[in-house]
Amino acid sequence: MIRERLNLFDDLSNQKAFFIDMDGVINKGFTLIPGAKEFVEKLKKGRYRFLFLTNNSYFTPGELRRKLLDMGIEVEVDNFYTSAMATASFIKYQKPGASAYVIGGKGLKTELESAGIKLTSSNPDYVVVGETEEYDYSRITEATLLIEEGAKFLATNPDITGPTPRGPVPACGALVAPIERVTGVRAYFLGKPNPIMMYWARKKLKVHTRNSFMIGDRMDTDIVGGLEAGMTCCLVLSGVTSMMDLARYPYQPDYIFESIADINPDTILSKWDRPR
């Protein structure tokens, strides 16, 4: 009996795990949201497993770690999971040893190569698009022709815009649109709200859906993605979504908080354990 109890305690699938969006939840640009650092310290002190879950495929986990460190939050490289990582995991699972033509930044290319995916423009299995500064007519044309020749079309995330200090700028969804229009082929997006990203993230932490919490500021990516993955969803009002916006959605979060500062990881209950 004692051995069984010890095994239950050591089983990570029975412990709470937190999947946290970054922009609008932890930070706005290069400024921390009040209480974010303290929340992360609570996670570390309580030895909870957690990942920062971001749709941005441009940056590597190392670059994201340095960004948070510059703002005062110290975590490990392994505490990040990006849409680039989800894309690499998906391709590796679907077709080990595959090849891809990539329009994307360092973060995407690094993850694909680490997964054993060959980057090439010669008869690739996939065309993959992510956030990048290297986007021009010749690359759009090459991607279009390769898809028409049989390459499958993937993209890291459906976000049309991304935040910058000066305002919104085109993100992956906007870069994909011209290629979709010309080829008539819709890209398969691997980032949020696709629950497959949540699946690979949970697999990385080796935790169960029942004890997984998704914390985000967007109803159309974080919350619906967590909902469809079976997670307990926590909406924070420090980013994109306001209370007035909630009435427009046919689905609702399990919890609503003003900011991440109001979430206590020790006492929050999974939706599966809350009194009904």
C-alpha positions in Angstrom: 0.0 0.0 0.0 2.8 2.4 0.9 4.6 1.6 -2.4 1.4 2.3 -4.3 1.0 5.7 -2.6 4.6 6.6 -3.4 4.1 5.7 -7.0 0.9 7.8 -7.2 2.8 10.8 -5.7 5.7 10.3 -8.2 3.4 10.0 -11.1 3.6 13.3 -13.0 0.3 12.7 -14.7 -1.5 13.2 -11.3 0.1 16.6 -10.7 -1.1 20.0 -11.8 0.5 21.4 -15.0 0.2 24.9 -16.4 0.4 25.9 -20.0 0.8 29.7 -20.2 0.4 32.0 -23.2 3.0 34.8 -23.2 2.0 38.1 -24.7 -1.0 39.6 -22.9 -0.6 37.1 -20.0 3.1 37.4 -18.9 4.1 40.5 -20.8 3.1 43.2 -23.1 6.0 43.8 -25.5 9.1 44.1 -23.2 7.1 45.0 -20.1 6.0 42.4 -17.5 2.4 42.3 -16.5 2.2 43.0 -12.7 2.2 39.7 -10.8 3.6 37.6 -13.6 7.0 37.1 -12.0 5.4 36.2 -8.7 3.1 33.7 -10.3 6.1 32.0 -12.0 8.0 31.9 -8.7 5.0 30.2 -7.1 5.1 27.5 -9.9 8.8 27.0 -9.3 8.4 26.9 -5.5 5.5 24.4 -5.7 7.5 22.3 -8.3 4.6 22.5 -10.7 5.4 21.5 -14.3 4.8 24.4 -16.7 5.3 25.5 -20.3 5.1 28.9 -21.9 3.0 28.1 -25.0 3.5 30.6 -27.9 2.3 30.7 -31.5 5.3 32.7 -32.4 7.6 30.4 -34.5 10.2 33.0 -35.3 12.2 32.8 -32.0 14.0 29.8 -30.6 13.3 28.7 -27.0 16.7 30.1 -26.1 15.8 33.5 -27.4 12.5 33.5 -25.6 14.3 32.5 -22.4 16.6 35.5 -22.8 13.7 37.8 -23.4 12.0 36.8 -20.2 15.3 36.9 -18.3 15.8 40.5 -19.5 12.4 41.3 -17.9 13.3 39.6 -14.7 11.9 36.1 -15.0 14.4 33.2 -14.9 13.3 29.9 -16.3 14.8 27.1 -18.3 14.9 26.6 -22.1 12.7 23.5 -21.5 9.9 25.7 -20.2 9.0 26.8 -23.7 6.9 25.2 -26.4 6.4 27.0 -29.7 4.3 26.4 -32.7 7.5 25.6 -34.5 8.1 22.7 -32.1 4.6 21.5 -32.6 5.1 21.6 -36.4 8.3 19.7 -36.2 6.7 17.0 -33.9 3.8 16.7 -36.3 5.9 16.1 -39.4 8.3 13.7 -37.6 5.3 11.7 -36.4 3.5 11.7 -39.8 6.5 11.1 -42.0 9.9 10.4 -40.4 12.8 11.6 -42.5 10.5 14.0 -44.5 11.7 17.0 -46.4 10.3 20.6 -46.5 10.5 23.9 -48.3 10.4 26.5 -45.5 9.4 30.1 -45.5 10.2 30.9 -41.9 12.6 32.2 -39.3 15.4 30.7 -37.4 13.1 29.3 -34.7 11.2 27.2 -37.3 14.2 26.1 -39.3 16.1 25.0 -36.2 13.2 22.9 -34.9 12.6 21.2 -38.2 16.3 20.3 -38.6 16.5 19.1 -35.1 13.6 16.7 -35.9 15.6 15.3 -38.8 13.6 17.1 -41.5 15.6 18.0 -44.6 15.2 21.6 -45.8 15.1 21.7 -49.6 13.3 23.2 -52.6 13.8 20.0 -54.6 10.7 17.9 -54.5 9.9 18.4 -50.8 7.2 16.5 -49.0 5.9 19.7 -47.4 5.8 23.4 -47.8 5.9 25.0 -44.3 5.2 28.7 -43.6 5.9 30.6 -40.4 6.8 34.1 -39.2 9.7 35.5 -41.1 11.4 38.7 -42.4 12.4 36.8 -45.5 9.2 36.9 -47.4 9.1 38.0 -51.0 7.5 37.3 -54.4 10.1 34.6 -55.4 9.4 32.6 -52.3 5.7 32.9 -52.7 6.0 31.7 -56.3 8.2 28.8 -55.3 5.9 27.7 -52.6 2.9 27.9 -54.9 4.5 25.8 -57.6 5.7 23.1 -55.1 2.2 22.8 -53.7 0.7 22.5 -57.2 3.3 19.8 -57.8 2.1 17.8 -54.8 3.8 19.1 -51.7 1.5 19.2 -48.6 0.9 22.6 -47.1 1.5 23.3 -43.4 1.8 26.5 -41.4 2.8 27.2 -37.9 -0.2 29.3 -36.8 -3.3 31.1 -38.1 -2.7 34.5 -36.4 -3.3 37.2 -39.0 -1.4 39.8 -36.9 1.2 39.9 -34.2 1.9 42.6 -31.6 4.8 45.1 -31.8 5.5 48.3 -29.8 4.3 50.3 -32.9 1.2 48.2 -33.4 0.0 45.1 -35.2 2.1 43.6 -38.0 1.4 40.7 -40.5 1.8 37.3 -38.9 1.8 33.8 -40.3 -1.9 33.7 -41.3 -1.4 36.8 -43.4 1.7 35.3 -45.1 -0.2 32.1 -45.9 -3.2 33.8 -47.5 -1.7 34.6 -51.0 -0.5 31.1 -51.4 -3.9 29.7 -50.4 -5.7 32.0 -52.8 -3.5 31.0 -55.8 -3.3 27.3 -55.2 -6.8 26.8 -53.8 -5.2 24.6 -51.1 -5.8 25.6 -47.4 -2.8 25.3 -45.1 -3.1 23.0 -42.1 -2.1 25.1 -39.0 -0.3 23.4 -36.2 -0.3 26.2 -33.6 -3.1 27.3 -31.3 -6.1 26.8 -31.4 -5.3 23.4 -32.9 -5.5 21.0 -29.9 -2.7 19.0 -31.4 -0.3 21.6 -30.1 -1.8 21.1 -26.6 -1.3 17.3 -27.1 2.4 17.6 -28.0 2.9 20.1 -25.2 1.3 17.7 -22.7 3.4 14.9 -24.1 6.5 16.9 -23.5 5.6 17.3 -19.8 4.1 13.8 -19.5 0.9 15.1 -17.8 -2.7 14.2 -18.0 -5.5 16.4 -19.5 -7.4 16.2 -16.3 -4.8 18.1 -14.4 -3.8 20.5 -17.1 -4.6 24.3 -17.0 -4.4 26.6 -20.1 -3.9 30.2 -19.2 -4.5 32.7 -22.0 -5.9 36.1 -23.0 -7.4 35.1 -26.4 -10.8 33.3 -26.6 -10.1 32.4 -30.3 -6.8 30.6 -29.7 -5.8 29.9 -26.1 -9.3 29.2 -24.7 -10.9 27.3 -27.5 -7.7 25.3 -28.1 -7.5 24.4 -24.4 -11.3 23.6 -24.4 -11.0 21.2 -27.3 -8.0 19.6 -25.7 -9.9 18.9 -22.5 -7.9 21.3 -20.4 -9.2 23.6 -17.6 -9.2 27.1 -19.3 -8.3 30.3 -17.5 -9.0 33.5 -19.3 -7.1 36.6 -18.1 -8.4 40.1 -19.0 -4.9 41.7 -19.2 -4.6 41.1 -23.0 -6.9 41.0 -26.0 -10.2 39.8 -24.6 -12.5 42.0 -22.5 -15.6 41.0 -20.4 -17.8 42.6 -23.1 -16.3 40.2 -25.7 -17.3 37.1 -23.9 -21.0 37.2 -25.0 -20.0 36.8 -28.6 -18.6 33.3 -28.1 -20.6 30.0 -27.9 -18.0 28.6 -25.5 -16.8 30.0 -22.2 -13.7 29.7 -20.0 -13.7 27.7 -16.8 -12.3 30.7 -14.9 -12.0 34.4 -15.5 -9.3 36.5 -13.8 -8.3 40.1 -14.1 -4.7 39.0 -14.6 -2.3 36.1 -13.8 -1.6 37.7 -10.5 -5.0 36.5 -9.3 -4.3 32.8 -10.0 -3.2 30.7 -7.1 -1.7 27.4 -8.5 -2.0 25.8 -5.0 -5.7 26.2 -4.6 -7.1 26.3 -8.2 -9.2 23.2 -9.0 -9.4 21.4 -12.3 -12.8 21.7 -14.0 -13.1 17.9 -13.4 -12.8 18.4 -9.7 -14.9 21.5 -9.2 -18.3 21.1 -7.4 -21.1 21.0 -10.0 
